[in-house]
Amino acid sequence: MNDKRAITAEDLYQIQWVNDPVVSPENGAVAYVLRKVNDKHDGYHSHIRLMNADGTHDIPFTTGEQDTAPAWSPDGSQLAFLRRKEGVSQVWIMPAHGGEAHAMTDYKYGVSTFKWSPDGSYLLIKSEAVSELSSELDVERNDTPQLPEEVIVDRMKFKSDGGGLWNGRRSHLFLFDLTDTESTQLTEGAYDVGSFAWSPDGLEIAFTTASSSDHYPDPDLRLTNDLFTLDLINKSKKQLTDGSLAIDFISYTPDGQSVLMLADDLSHGFATLTRIYLISVNDCSYQVLFDELDIQLGHSCVSDMRSGAGTPPQFSKDQKSVYVQLSRNGSVHIGRFSLDGSEHQVMISGDREVYQFALTSEENLIFAAADPMQPGDLFTYNRNRGEESRLTRWNESLLDELQLSEPEEFTFETSDGWPIHGWIIKPTQIVEGSKVPAVLEIHGGPQAMYGHTFMQEFQLLAASGYAVFYTNPRGGHGYGQVHVNTVRGDYGGRDYQDLMEAVDYVLKTYSYIDESRLGVTGGSYGGFMTNWIVGHTDRFKAAVTQRSISNWISFYGISDIGYYFTEDQIWGNPWDHLEKLWKHSPLAYVNNVHTPLLILHGEQDLRCPIEQGEQLFIALKRLHKETQLIRFPGADHNLSRSGHPHLRVRRLRHIVRWFEEHIERSVDS
């Protein structure tokens, strides 16, 4: 007898998330962050825990309510971390063997990230710095604090999802002396520092930024950035790249002669695969390693368990190789790549999402991984013995209660001969010989991928009586350059065909699916595609569109990425290509919509602003179509992954409700 229960939306309150493992260079102890919904269900609580390398003696190490980003000192004697209080994060430091944590920094605008110097004497801090504009405004506003404040906008990137309106400040680097607690600003100007790194000797730093130049007079129009070095002795700055690369993670090679970059050359716009670049700090010559590999480097897997994942490159003990994440065929793995370009191998594989990792001094791997049946735990891999073991089981008691449904993989060939990878999840309760309704899920991006990872939304639908199927149609990562680049300039074309042919395949292959009871949902690009689908076919009985795009013409000017994303993905702008943008807009086909459509949108979503949902809602209502708009106050584009816990639960419940109201879960035979 099965005494397990169905998963609920409220189970989100019990899930615990494991993040940011770091290994002590002194004794191999592992510090990591444990995050969960707080007792009031109005936010999250995170603290840092400490355990032995084998997972034993796992204890709380910090006592703050929002402690994150642990980082060991180079000698392992101290652990630094970020503690957030009253909306501002500062660096705190705690002795490795216990004691009281104390605040080290007191930056007015807080600390976003930091790195220890190689000798442990300094911290390299990234924090906001006052610009001339923000300084003048601060003075004026301090004189009249009770009056309404205008917002002066003089740049294109004047807002960001999750960040709101630009505050006039820039992100810059500061050198913080741990001995006398003095802070020295290292960078300044009308640009923001991105990634940064210390040289091995501690005498130089490298950083990325997209600043103005003769070639790029307006840096807000740049899709690339540049790599600079800064000599900490004579304060001389040197530009190493020529503006042709979009650079993400950077790190000095162990010999200090080069900087390793994960970057791309935008040869296929935002769909370009990420590569490993090595650039000389002396003569600026560079080489691309393994450019023949048709694999996306980095983390590209989507999940409703986390927003953002990934680990910077880590160098091997012999200094001849680098460890990098790679996304392929629905999994995120860890690969080992030789710096001379001679060989590479996958070190951590399997049907799972390896979302973070760290190296021990013996070059064993500590990694955080999720799979379709668990949302994430820590594991260790002994490279010499080739053995893997699990270190944590934070959700075991909850998972033991739940009856979950394990996805089944499939691959089919499209009408033009292209392989498409996907999964299907049966309802947790299915009667032999019966027919069940099914929901097609569509991922966002589109430069992302569904994968072998835990999705509460999918499991909740399965527990509610629906089969769930999801695929990686062309336009997403994980299947090579041609696959991911196909959609650019053709939104609603080949991607739509791939999805509809996936529906055909599922109906033909899985006899328990009732073709008369289908639903569809997706978020962001998946929301765009949901809108597109209901304007082009009536095969779905109900649809839920989330944080979607309905009108590329208005999206161009209203989204925080609108002007450059639209030009890159749709290949046009409103004044030169009005008809093209309208042609690819779901709103243009609203007369054809007969499917009941639920519109879910965050009111503070600046990536796909709520006006996109409002336009679609008003048009549908004006045409007397069946629709409903749910507005989530204060929610940005990441509501489903890291938003207010109560609203995340409400969102899940609305999705199930809409399908239940419009798709019968059982029919008489």
VEXMARZA-513236 format. One record per residue (C-alpha): residue in three letters; x, y, z. Coordinates in pm, whole numbers, plus 32768, in hexadecimal, padded with zeros to 4 digits. Layout:
<rs>
ALAXYZ;...
</rs>
This chain:
<rs>
MET800080008000;ASN808881577F9D;ASP8072823E80C9;LYS811E8361801D;ARG806384A27FD6;ALA804A85877EAA;ILE812D86B67E95;THR808688067ED1;ALA80DB896D7E7E;GLU810B89AD7FF3;ASP822788AE7FFC;LEU82FE89CC7F7E;TYR83058A4080E8;GLN83BA8900814C;ILE84BC88E98036;GLN8624893B8095;TRP872389AF7F97;VAL889889627FA3;ASN89848A5C7F00;ASP8AE68AE97EE9;PRO8BCA89CF7F64;VAL8D2E8A437FB1;VAL8E4D896C802D;SER8F4589D0813B;PRO90AF89CA80C0;GLU911889768224;ASN905C8833826E;GLY8F6487F78154;ALA8E34885E8221;VAL8D0B88C4814D;ALA8C4189FF8190;TYR8AFA8A2D80D8;VAL89B78AF380E0;LEU886B8A5A814B;ARG873C8B2480E1;LYS85CD8AF68130;VAL84888BB7814A;ASN84718C6A829A;ASP836D8C1683A0;LYS828D8D3A833B;HIS828D8CCD81CE;ASP82E18E32816B;GLY844E8E04810B;TYR857B8D1F811E;HIS866F8CBF822E;SER87D38C5B81D5;HIS88F88BFF82B2;ILE8A4C8B61827D;ARG8A958A0182F0;LEU8BDE894A831F;MET8C2A87DA82F9;ASN8D4F86EF82D1;ALA8DB9868A8174;ASP8D03853D819B;GLY8BBD85E68200;THR8BD8859A8374;HIS8BB08697848D;ASP8ACC877B83C1;ILE8A8288A584A2;PRO89FE8A0A8488;PHE8B268AF9846A;THR8A808C4E8457;THR89498CCD8504;GLY88D68DE6841F;GLU87898DDF836D;GLN881C8E338217;ASP89818DB28205;THR8A078D5680AD;ALA8B3F8D447FD1;PRO8C378C9280B9;ALA8DA88CB0805B;TRP8ED28C1D8116;SER90098CEA8150;PRO91358C62808E;ASP91C58BBC81C7;GLY90738B358234;SER907D8BE58385;GLN8F4C8CC18344;LEU8E038CB5828A;ALA8D7A8DF381EF;PHE8C138E13817E;LEU8B048F0E812B;ARG8A018F618234;ARG88D2902A81CB;LYS8834911682C6;GLU873692278285;GLY875291F1810F;VAL88CF921380FD;SER89D9910180EE;GLN8B2D91248194;VAL8C58903B81B7;TRP8C6E8F868302;ILE8D8E8EAA8372;MET8D8F8D888465;PRO8EB28CB384E9;ALA8EB68B5D8444;HIS8EB58AA58591;GLY8D8F8B638620;GLY8D568CA486DD;GLU8C998DE2869A;ALA8C658E6A853E;HIS8CAA8FDB8515;ALA8C5C90D58403;MET8D8D913F833C;THR8CF992338243;ASP8C0893548261;TYR8BD293CC80FE;LYS8AB494C280DC;TYR8A1D94027FBB;GLY8A8592AA802E;VAL8B5C919C7F8E;SER8AE690D17E63;THR8C118FE37E48;PHE8D728FC07ECF;LYS8EB28EF37EAD;TRP8FD68EB37F9A;SER912F8F227F2A;PRO92248DFF7EF9;ASP92DC8E55803D;GLY919E8E8B8104;SER91F08FF6815B;TYR90E990A08084;LEU8F8E90787FF8;LEU8F3690E57E9A;ILE8DD991747EBD;LYS8CD391C87DBA;SER8BE792D67E35;GLU8B2693FA7DAB;ALA8BD995457D8F;VAL8B3C969C7D86;SER8B41973C7C2F;GLU8B3B98B17BF1;LEU89C8989E7B9A;SER896297CF7CC9;SER8A3898A87DAE;GLU898699E67D3E;LEU883299447D60;ASP888498BF7EBC;VAL88D99A1F7F2F;GLU87979AB07EA3;ARG86BF999D7F34;ASN875E99B18089;ASP86ED9B1C8096;THR85819AC18048;PRO854C995980BD;GLN83CF997080DA;LEU838599E67F79;PRO834299067E4B;GLU847D98B57D87;GLU849998C47C10;VAL856797C47B53;ILE865D984D7A53;VAL86A0975A7936;ASP87C097977848;ARG8830963877E6;MET879095107738;LYS87D39414784A;PHE871294D4794F;LYS866A93A779F1;SER86A792387A34;ASP85C991197A99;GLY85F790D87C0B;GLY86B5921F7C33;GLY85B093207BD0;LEU860294797B4B;TRP877094D27B30;ASN87DC95927C64;GLY88F096557BB7;ARG8A04958A7C5C;ARG8B0694A57BB9;SER8B9B935A7C2D;HIS8D1193817C6F;LEU8E2F92CD7D18;PHE8EC293257E6B;LEU8FF792A17F1B;PHE8FA8925C8086;ASP90D3923B8173;LEU90829139827F;THR919191C28365;ASP9127932C8381;THR8FC9930682E5;GLU9017941B81ED;SER8F659412809E;THR8FF694987F57;GLN8F2594BF7E1D;LEU8FDD941E7CF8;THR8EF694607BD1;GLU8E21958C7B7C;GLY8D6196187A59;ALA8C1C95F6799B;TYR8C25947B7985;ASP8BD4934C7A5A;VAL8CCE92417AB8;GLY8C5E90E07A66;SER8D3D8FB57AB7;PHE8E898FE77B6B;ALA8FB38F1A7BDF;TRP90FE8F307C9B;SER92498EDA7BF8;PRO92FB8DBA7CAD;ASP94068EA77D3A;GLY93008F9E7DB6;LEU93A390C17D01;GLU92A090E47BEF;ILE912E90B87BB6;ALA905F90787A80;PHE8EFB90E57A44;THR8DF891037930;THR8D24922D78D4;ALA8C6792C077AE;SER8CE4942677A2;SER8CC6952A7692;SER8DCD953E7581;ASP8DFE95CC7425;HIS8D559496739B;TYR8C46949474A8;PRO8BF195FD7502;ASP8AB8958375BC;PRO8B1594577694;ASP89A4940476C9;LEU899C9397755D;ARG8AB892A27590;LEU8A72912D7598;THR8BE090E975E0;ASN8CCE914F76F4;ASP8E4491637725;LEU8F4C90D3780A;PHE903791BF78C4;THR9156919079B5;LEU91B592837AC7;ASP9310928D7B62;LEU92DD92C37CD7;ILE9437935A7D03;ASN943E946A7BFA;LYS92C3946D7BBC;SER92F294497A44;LYS91CB93B77985;LYS91EB92E77849;GLN90DE92767755;LEU9118911276DB;THR8FF290D875EE;ASP8F70919374C0;GLY8DFB91A37506;SER8DA290707439;LEU8D4B8F837558;ALA8C338F5B7654;ILE8CF68EEC7788;ASP8C608E3D78B4;PHE8D408D9179B7;ILE8EB28DE879C5;SER8FD98D5C7A88;TYR91528D7D7A76;THR92098C417A16;PRO92DE8BBA7B37;ASP94208C3E7A98;GLY938C8D9C7A7F;GLN93EB8DBC7911;SER928B8DA87884;VAL91228DE378DC;LEU902A8CCF7895;MET8ED58D487821;LEU8D8B8C9F77DF;ALA8D118D7576C0;ASP8C738D7A7569;ASP8CA68E4A7431;LEU8B338E8973E8;SER8B5B8DED7290;HIS89FD8D6572C6;GLY89818E7E73A5;PHE88FE8E1474F8;ALA88EF8CAF7474;THR8A6B8C947455;LEU8B098B757513;THR8BF38BD17632;ARG8D628B757604;ILE8EA38B6E76D2;TYR8F8E8C8B7675;LEU90F38CBA76F0;ILE91808E1776CA;SER92E48E807717;VAL93058F9B7813;ASN944A9001776A;ASP9404901B75F4;CYS92868FEE75F4;SER92978ECB7501;TYR918A8DC9753C;GLN91208C6C74DA;VAL8FD38BB674E2;LEU8FE18A5E7580;PHE8F12894174F3;ASP8E578A207400;GLU8DF588E7733F;LEU8D19886D745E;ASP8BA9889D7414;ILE8B5688BD7588;GLN8ADD89DF765C;LEU8BD08A267779;GLY8B328A9D78BC;HIS89DF8A62795D;SER88A78A807882;CYS87A589A37931;VAL865F8A4179AB;SER85AF89DF7AEC;ASP84AC8A747BD7;MET85938A1F7CFA;ARG869A8B2C7CBD;SER86E48C647BF5;GLY88468C787B78;ALA894D8B6D7BA3;GLY8AAD8B2C7B3B;THR8C128B267BB9;PRO8D448BDE7B30;PRO8E528B077A8F;GLN8F2B8A467B87;PHE909389E57B3A;SER9126888C7B71;LYS923088487C74;ASP933B881A7B68;GLN92D289687ACE;LYS92AE88C77978;SER913488AA7963;VAL8FF7896479BD;TYR8EA888E27A38;VAL8D75897D7992;GLN8C01892F7994;LEU8B6388C9784B;SER89F888A977DF;ARG899C879176F3;ASN887186B376A9;GLY87A8873177D2;SER88BD870078D4;VAL89BF87E6796F;HIS8B0D873779A2;ILE8C7087937A08;GLY8D8487767907;ARG8EFF877F7927;PHE8FAE883C780D;SER9126884977DB;LEU91B389A677B6;ASP9286893E768A;GLY914C88D275D5;SER91BB876975B2;GLU90A886AF766B;HIS8F6686C9772C;GLN8E8A85DB77EE;VAL8D4385E078AC;MET8D8B85AD7A1D;ILE8C2D85BD7AB0;SER8B16853B79D0;GLY89C6849279FB;ASP885D84F879C9;ARG886186277AAF;GLU88A287997AD4;VAL89F287E27B77;TYR89B4894B7BD1;GLN8AEE899F7C9E;PHE8C3A88FF7CFA;ALA8D83892E7DB4;LEU8ED788827DA6;THR8F8F87F67ED3;SER9108880C7EFC;GLU911B86A07E88;GLU905087037D55;ASN8F1D86477DC1;LEU8DD386EC7D70;ILE8CC687697E5B;PHE8B9187B87D8F;ALA8A26881A7DB5;ALA893A87577CD6;ALA87C787297C9F;ASP870786257BDA;PRO859885F57B81;MET855085547CD1;GLN8609863F7DBF;PRO864587B97DBC;GLY87B787BC7E15;ASP88BD87347F03;LEU8A3687247F2A;PHE8B0786047EA3;THR8C7885B17E9B;TYR8D4185087D8B;ASN8E9384677DCF;ARG8F53848C7C8A;ASN905B83857CD8;ARG8F6482787D3D;GLY8E5482E17C4C;GLU8D5682D07D67;GLU8C3683B77DB4;SER8B7983DC7EFB;ARG8A6084B47F7A;LEU8AAB85AB8090;THR8958864680E5;ARG87EA85DC80DF;TRP873687198143;ASN85E986C780A1;GLU85E4855580E9;SER84D3855F81F2;LEU83EF862E8111;LEU843385587FDE;ASP83ED841C80A6;GLU828B849E80DA;LEU824984EE7F6E;GLN81DA841B7E4C;LEU829984AA7D28;SER829584457BBC;GLU83DF83FF7B0C;PRO8406849379AF;GLU843283B07883;GLU851D84297772;PHE84D084257601;THR856984A274BD;PHE84AF84C97377;GLU85058542721A;THR84568673718D;SER83C8868F7030;ASP850F87286FB8;GLY85E086157058;TRP865586C77196;PRO8665860772E3;ILE85A186A17404;HIS85DA8632756B;GLY84C6862D766D;TRP8427858F779E;ILE82CE85237810;ILE825084FE7975;LYS8125841F79B9;PRO801E84887AB7;THR807683FA7C0B;GLN7F25834B7C12;ILE7ECF82A67AC7;VAL7DE181867A8B;GLU7E54807C7998;GLY7DA980AC7849;SER7D2382067899;LYS7D55834877D8;VAL7DE3847A7889;PRO7E0485ED7835;ALA7F5D867977ED;VAL800F87C77804;LEU8125883D771C;GLU822B890D77D5;ILE830C89FF7714;HIS844F8A8D77A3;GLY84C38BF5779E;GLY85F88C8C7703;PRO85E58C1375FD;GLN875D8BE4762B;ALA872E8AEE774A;MET86C289847770;TYR85E088A17836;GLY86A3879078DD;HIS86CF867979D4;THR866F874A7B00;PHE855987757BFD;MET842988467B9A;GLN831F88767CA4;GLU822A88FD7BA2;PHE824487BF7AD2;GLN821D86DC7BFF;LEU80F287A57C7B;LEU8041877F7B2D;ALA808D86097B2D;ALA800085F07C8D;SER7EC986A87C11;GLY7E83859F7B09;TYR7F38862779D9;ALA804A8591790A;VAL8159869578CE;PHE82388697779D;TYR835187897750;THR8458879F7642;ASN8585886675CF;PRO851988E9747B;ARG860789A5739D;GLY866E8AF3742F;GLY86F18A667577;HIS884889FF75F5;GLY88CD88A2762D;TYR88C7881B74CA;GLY89C888E27407;GLN89EB8A2A734D;VAL88F989E4722F;HIS87E989777321;VAL87FB8AAE73FB;ASN881D8BA572DB;THR86F58B2C720C;VAL85EF8C0872B5;ARG869A8D597288;GLY85C98E237196;ASP84C18D10718A;TYR84038D1A72D5;GLY82C08C5972A2;GLY83508B9F7176;ARG84288A6B719A;ASP84098A737316;TYR828F8A6572FB;GLN82A789437207;ASP8391888672EE;LEU829B88AC740D;MET816B88467343;GLU8225871972BA;ALA828486C37421;VAL811186BF7474;ASP80D285DD7347;TYR81E684F273B7;VAL816A84DD751E;LEU8005849674B2;LYS807B838773C5;THR817082E874BB;TYR80BF82FA760C;SER7F67826075E8;TYR7EF782D47740;ILE7EF0844376D0;ASP7D9B84C9766E;GLU7DCC85B07544;SER7C8586617591;ARG7D0286D576E8;LEU7E47879176B1;GLY7ED088C37762;VAL8000899D7722;THR80CC8A8877FA;GLY821D8B337804;GLY82D18C657888;SER83978D8277E8;TYR83EC8CFD768A;GLY83118BD676ED;GLY82008CD37735;PHE82358D7175DF;MET82178C1A7543;THR80DD8BCA760D;ASN80428D0C7589;TRP80B38CB4742A;ILE80258B54743F;VAL7EC78BBA74A7;GLY7EC18CB17384;HIS7F1D8BA0728C;THR7E6C8A6372FD;ASP7D3989F773C0;ARG7DC288A47427;PHE7DEF89117594;LYS7CC589287680;ALA7D6E8A1E776E;ALA7EAE8AEA7781;VAL7F728BA6788B;THR80668CB07817;GLN81668D2C7912;ARG82408E6A790E;SER820D8E6B7796;ILE82488F3C765F;SER811C8F967588;ASN819190C674C1;TRP82F590F27443;ILE82B0925873DB;SER827292D3753D;PHE836191D475D6;TYR847C9282751C;GLY845B93BD75EE;ILE83C793407733;SER84A192147793;ASP85F0923F7841;ILE868A91757723;GLY858891CF761B;TYR864D929A7522;TYR877591B174FE;PHE86C190667537;THR85BA90B6742F;GLU86C391197331;ASP87898FDC7374;GLN86688EE77385;ILE855D8F76729D;TRP864F903471BD;GLY85A2918071C0;ASN853592C37267;PRO83E493777266;TRP843C948E7173;ASP84E893C37064;HIS8441926F708F;LEU82E892B4711C;GLU823D91A9704B;LYS833E90A270A6;LEU831F90E4721B;TRP81A390D97201;LYS81B38F987134;HIS826B8EEC7253;SER81898F7F7361;PRO807F8E9573F5;LEU7F9C8FC47421;ALA7F7A8FD672A6;TYR7EBE8E8A72AB;VAL7DD88ECE73D1;ASN7CA28EAC72F3;ASN7CFE8D3F72C1;VAL7D0C8CEA7435;HIS7BFA8BFE74AD;THR7CBB8B5775C8;PRO7C6C8BCF772A;LEU7DA98C877792;LEU7E238CD778F1;ILE7F268DF178FB;LEU80188DF17A22;HIS80FB8F217A47;GLY81D18FC97B4F;GLU818B913B7B7B;GLN8300918D7B9C;ASP837090B47A79;LEU8456919879B1;ARG84D3908478CB;CYS837C90357837;PRO82B8915778CD;ILE81519124793B;GLU80D092037822;GLN811790D8773F;GLY801B900D7803;GLU7F2C91327821;GLN7F25916D76A8;LEU7ECE90047669;PHE7DC98FFF777D;ILE7D1691397705;ALA7D1390BF759C;LEU7C848F6E7601;LYS7B7D900B76E1;ARG7B1D910575D3;LEU7AE88FE174E5;HIS7A1A8F2A75ED;LYS7B1A8E117611;GLU7B3C8D487751;THR7C658DCB7815;GLN7CD98E39796C;LEU7DFF8F0E79DE;ILE7EAE8EC57B29;ARG7F968FDD7B9E;PHE80A08F8B7CA1;PRO80FB90C67D68;GLY826E910A7D92;ALA82CE8FDC7CBD;ASP83DE8FF37BB3;HIS84398F057A99;ASN84C08E007B8C;LEU837E8DCC7C4F;SER836D8C577C07;ARG84D68C1C7C75;SER85278D0D7D8D;GLY83F98DEB7DC2;HIS832A8E237EFC;PRO82DF8CC37F81;HIS816C8D077FB2;LEU814A8D897E4F;ARG820C8C5F7DC7;VAL810F8B7A7E6E;ARG7FEB8C487DEF;ARG80798C3C7C8E;LEU808B8ABF7C96;ARG7F298AA57D19;HIS7EA28B8C7C07;ILE7F468AB77AF8;VAL7EA289797B7A;ARG7D568A2B7BB3;TRP7D408AAA7A4E;PHE7D84895579B8;GLU7C8C88B17AA5;GLU7B8189AD7A46;HIS7BAF897878D1;ILE7C32881678A5;GLU7B7886EF7933;ARG7C61860F79F7;SER7B8B84D979BF;VAL7A8B847478BE;ASP7996835878AC;SER7A15823477E1;
</rs>
